[in-house]
Amino acid sequence: MKKLEVAQSSQRINVESRDRAELGQKIQLAQILPKFDEKHDEMGLYLINFERRAEMAQVPKKDWVAYLLAVLPAELSNMLARESANEANNYDFVKSIILKRYKLNSEKLKQCFYRHQKSAEKSWRNYSHELNSYFTEWISDLEVKNFEQLKDLMITEQLKYRVPAEMRKLFLY
C-alpha cells in the first residue's frame, strides 16, 4: 500500500514538473518575442525570427499558430478566422497566407535579397543571416529543389540583366 502511495505521489510530481516546464517554455517565448510592428518590421524576417525563437523555447510546431496570432495585428487573426479550423491551426498554411497578405512572392524576395543593405547597428553576422534568409525564401518560393534548378535560375537572372531590352521583352518574360 505504501509503495502504491509513493508511486502515485511520484507520478503526480512528474506531471506537475512537466506542466511547470511547459509553462516555463511558454512564458519564455512570450518574453523573447516582440509584437509585430507593421511600420518597422519586415514580415518575412519576422516569421523567420519567430520560428527560431519557438524552436529555442522548444514549443511544439503544432502550437506555433497560437503564439504567432498573439503577436500579430488583429486584422490577420480576423483574416485567418475565415479559414477552416484545420487550416487555421496549420503553421505552414498560416505562414503562406500571411506572406501572400504582405505580398512576399518570389519577385519581392529576390528584390529583398539583391537590394538589402547592412545597417550601421547590425552586425555583419546578422546581415549575412538576413541575406541567407531572403535567398532561401526566394528559391523556396520558386520551388528550386536541386543544383540544376538553382543553376538555371541564376543563369536566367544574369541573362535578364545583360541582354538588350528588346530581347528581354521577347524571350525572358
C-alpha positions as CSV (number, residue, x, y, z in Angstrom):
1,M,0.0,0.0,0.0
2,K,2.8,2.3,0.9
3,K,4.6,1.6,-2.4
4,L,1.4,2.5,-4.3
5,E,1.1,5.8,-2.5
6,V,4.8,6.6,-3.2
7,A,4.3,5.6,-6.9
8,Q,1.2,7.8,-7.2
9,S,3.0,10.7,-5.4
10,S,6.0,10.3,-7.8
11,Q,3.7,10.3,-10.8
12,R,1.9,13.4,-9.6
13,I,5.2,15.2,-9.1
14,N,6.4,14.2,-12.6
15,V,3.2,15.6,-14.2
16,E,3.4,18.8,-12.1
17,S,7.1,19.3,-13.1
18,R,6.3,18.6,-16.7
19,D,3.4,21.1,-16.6
20,R,5.7,23.7,-15.0
21,A,8.4,23.1,-17.6
22,E,5.8,23.6,-20.4
23,L,4.5,26.8,-18.7
24,G,8.1,28.0,-18.4
25,Q,8.7,27.5,-22.1
26,K,5.5,29.3,-23.0
27,I,6.4,32.2,-20.7
28,Q,9.9,32.3,-22.1
29,L,8.7,32.5,-25.7
30,A,6.3,35.3,-24.8
31,Q,9.1,37.2,-23.1
32,I,11.5,36.9,-26.0
33,L,9.1,37.6,-28.9
34,P,8.2,41.2,-29.5
35,K,4.9,42.1,-31.2
36,F,5.0,42.6,-34.9
37,D,5.3,46.3,-35.8
38,E,4.0,46.9,-39.4
39,K,5.9,50.2,-39.6
40,H,9.3,48.8,-38.8
41,D,9.3,45.0,-39.2
42,E,9.5,43.1,-42.4
43,M,7.2,40.1,-42.3
44,G,9.5,37.6,-43.9
45,L,12.3,38.2,-41.4
46,Y,9.8,38.4,-38.5
47,L,8.5,34.9,-39.3
48,I,12.0,33.5,-39.5
49,N,12.8,35.0,-36.1
50,F,9.6,33.7,-34.7
51,E,10.4,30.2,-35.9
52,R,13.8,30.3,-34.4
53,R,12.6,31.6,-31.1
54,A,9.8,29.0,-31.0
55,E,12.4,26.3,-31.6
56,M,14.7,27.7,-29.0
57,A,11.9,27.7,-26.5
58,Q,11.1,24.1,-27.6
59,V,7.5,24.9,-28.4
60,P,5.9,22.1,-30.5
61,K,5.2,23.2,-34.0
62,K,1.5,22.3,-33.6
63,D,1.3,25.2,-31.0
64,W,3.1,27.8,-33.1
65,V,-0.1,29.4,-34.6
66,A,-1.4,30.2,-31.2
67,Y,1.8,32.0,-30.2
68,L,2.0,33.7,-33.6
69,L,-1.5,35.1,-33.5
70,A,-0.8,36.6,-30.1
71,V,1.9,38.9,-31.6
72,L,0.3,39.8,-34.9
73,P,-2.1,42.5,-35.7
74,A,-5.8,41.7,-35.1
75,E,-6.7,42.0,-38.8
76,L,-4.5,39.0,-39.5
77,S,-6.3,37.0,-36.8
78,N,-9.6,38.0,-38.3
79,M,-8.5,37.0,-41.8
80,L,-7.5,33.6,-40.5
81,A,-10.8,33.2,-38.7
82,R,-12.4,32.8,-42.1
83,E,-10.3,29.7,-42.9
84,S,-11.3,26.2,-41.8
85,A,-10.2,25.2,-38.2
86,N,-7.8,22.6,-39.7
87,E,-6.0,25.1,-41.9
88,A,-6.0,27.9,-39.4
89,N,-4.1,25.7,-37.0
90,N,-1.5,24.6,-39.6
91,Y,1.5,26.8,-39.2
92,D,2.8,26.3,-42.8
93,F,-0.7,27.2,-44.2
94,V,-0.9,30.3,-41.9
95,K,2.6,31.4,-42.9
96,S,1.8,31.2,-46.6
97,I,-1.4,33.2,-46.1
98,I,0.5,35.9,-44.2
99,L,3.2,36.1,-46.8
100,K,0.6,36.5,-49.5
101,R,-1.0,39.2,-47.5
102,Y,2.3,41.0,-47.3
103,K,2.9,40.2,-50.9
104,L,6.2,38.4,-50.3
105,N,6.3,36.5,-53.5
106,S,9.4,35.3,-55.3
107,E,9.9,38.6,-57.1
108,K,9.7,40.6,-53.9
109,L,12.0,38.2,-52.1
110,K,14.5,38.4,-54.9
111,Q,14.5,42.2,-54.7
112,C,15.0,42.0,-51.0
113,F,18.0,39.7,-51.5
114,Y,19.6,41.9,-54.1
115,R,18.8,45.3,-52.5
116,H,19.2,44.5,-48.8
117,Q,21.7,46.8,-47.2
118,K,23.6,46.4,-43.9
119,S,22.6,49.0,-41.4
120,A,25.1,50.5,-39.0
121,E,23.5,49.0,-35.9
122,K,23.5,45.4,-37.2
123,S,26.5,43.1,-37.2
124,W,27.9,41.5,-40.3
125,R,26.7,38.2,-38.9
126,N,23.1,39.4,-38.7
127,Y,23.4,40.9,-42.2
128,S,24.7,37.6,-43.6
129,H,21.8,35.8,-41.9
130,E,19.2,38.2,-43.3
131,L,20.7,37.7,-46.8
132,N,20.6,34.0,-46.3
133,S,17.0,34.1,-45.2
134,Y,15.9,36.2,-48.2
135,F,17.8,33.9,-50.6
136,T,16.4,30.7,-49.0
137,E,12.8,32.1,-49.1
138,W,13.2,33.2,-52.7
139,I,14.4,29.9,-54.0
140,S,11.9,28.0,-51.8
141,D,9.0,30.1,-53.2
142,L,10.2,29.2,-56.8
143,E,10.4,25.5,-55.6
144,V,14.1,25.2,-56.5
145,K,15.0,21.7,-55.3
146,N,18.4,20.9,-56.7
147,F,21.6,22.3,-58.1
148,E,20.5,22.2,-61.8
149,Q,17.4,24.2,-61.0
150,L,19.4,26.7,-59.0
151,K,22.0,27.0,-61.8
152,D,19.2,27.6,-64.4
153,L,17.7,30.3,-62.1
154,M,21.0,32.1,-61.6
155,I,21.9,32.0,-65.4
156,T,18.4,33.2,-66.3
157,E,18.7,36.1,-63.8
158,Q,22.1,37.1,-65.3
159,L,20.6,37.0,-68.8
160,K,17.7,39.2,-67.7
161,Y,20.2,41.9,-66.7
162,R,22.7,41.5,-69.6
163,V,20.6,41.2,-72.8
164,P,19.4,44.3,-74.6
165,A,15.9,45.5,-73.5
166,E,14.2,44.4,-76.8
167,M,15.5,40.9,-76.5
168,R,14.5,40.8,-72.8
169,K,10.9,41.6,-73.8
170,L,10.8,38.9,-76.4
171,F,12.4,35.9,-74.7
172,L,12.5,36.3,-70.9
173,Y,9.0,37.3,-69.9
